[in-house]
Amino acid sequence: QVQLVESGGGLVQPGGSLTLSCTPSGTLYNVYAMGWYRQTLGNQRNLVAFIRSNGTTKYADSVKGRFTISRDKIKNTVQLQMNNLKPEDTAVYYCYADTGGRRWGQGTQVTVSS
């Protein structure tokens, strides 16, 4: 079973930047889209951004203009560049890949605090 492995989370001050990466542990086939959700304790998981195989992207309104999603279609990795981070961006960030079914990563914590 191919796993998705996230990296790049951590603690950053407000206004700072982080880049999250998601890498599969093996080969993924027929990847239609990849993206990121985030979740805070006691709340549902919410979409942050996704990118389709044709390159089109979608962002949550709360991150537009601050976050940028990109994808390496050959390696099937996906990155989330996060700029001008705010305390409300604090969450566990999960990457996913749609390959007919949806595969999830284990999550990486992002904490924005001074």
C-alpha positions in Angstrom: 0.0 0.0 0.0 1.5 3.3 -1.1 1.6 5.9 1.7 1.6 9.6 1.4 4.3 11.3 3.6 4.0 14.9 4.6 6.9 17.1 5.7 7.7 20.7 6.4 5.3 21.5 9.2 6.5 23.4 12.4 6.3 26.5 14.4 6.4 29.9 12.7 5.7 33.4 13.7 2.8 35.4 12.3 3.7 36.8 8.9 6.2 34.0 8.3 6.3 31.3 5.7 6.4 27.5 5.5 6.5 25.0 2.6 4.7 21.7 3.1 5.6 18.7 0.9 3.8 15.5 0.2 5.7 12.5 -1.3 4.3 9.0 -2.0 6.3 6.0 -0.6 5.9 4.2 -3.9 4.5 4.7 -7.4 1.0 6.1 -7.8 -1.0 5.6 -10.9 -3.9 7.5 -12.5 -3.6 10.5 -10.1 -6.5 12.8 -11.0 -5.8 15.4 -8.3 -3.7 16.1 -5.3 -4.3 18.6 -2.5 -4.3 19.6 1.1 -6.9 19.7 3.9 -6.5 21.0 7.4 -8.1 20.2 10.7 -8.2 21.8 14.1 -9.1 19.9 17.3 -12.8 19.1 17.5 -13.5 20.4 14.0 -14.0 18.9 10.6 -11.3 18.6 8.0 -11.5 21.5 5.5 -10.1 21.9 2.1 -7.2 24.2 1.7 -6.2 23.8 -1.9 -6.1 21.2 -4.7 -4.5 20.8 -8.1 -5.9 18.7 -10.9 -3.8 16.7 -13.4 -4.5 19.4 -16.0 -2.9 22.0 -13.7 -6.1 23.8 -12.6 -6.1 24.8 -9.0 -8.7 25.7 -6.4 -8.1 27.5 -3.0 -10.2 28.1 0.1 -11.1 31.8 0.3 -9.2 32.1 3.5 -5.8 31.3 1.9 -6.2 32.9 -1.6 -3.3 35.2 -2.3 -1.2 33.7 0.5 -0.9 30.0 -0.4 0.3 28.4 -3.6 -0.1 24.7 -4.5 2.2 23.0 -7.0 2.7 19.5 -8.2 5.4 17.4 -9.9 3.4 15.1 -12.2 6.2 12.7 -12.8 7.0 12.1 -9.2 3.5 12.7 -8.0 4.6 15.0 -5.2 2.6 18.1 -4.2 3.8 21.2 -2.3 2.0 23.9 -0.5 3.9 27.2 -0.2 2.3 29.2 2.7 3.2 32.9 3.0 2.0 35.6 5.4 0.8 32.9 7.9 -1.8 33.9 10.5 -2.6 32.3 13.8 -5.8 31.0 12.3 -3.8 28.9 9.9 -2.7 26.7 12.9 -3.9 23.2 12.2 -2.9 19.7 11.2 -2.4 19.7 7.4 -3.2 16.5 5.5 -2.3 15.8 1.9 -4.3 13.6 -0.3 -4.2 12.0 -3.8 -7.2 11.0 -5.8 -6.5 7.8 -7.7 -10.0 6.5 -8.1 -10.1 6.2 -4.4 -8.7 8.9 -2.0 -5.4 8.3 -0.2 -4.4 10.4 2.8 -1.2 11.3 4.5 -0.7 11.1 8.3 -0.8 14.9 8.7 1.8 17.5 9.7 1.3 20.1 12.4 1.5 23.8 11.5 1.5 26.2 14.4 1.5 30.0 13.9 2.3 31.8 17.1 4.5 34.6 18.4 
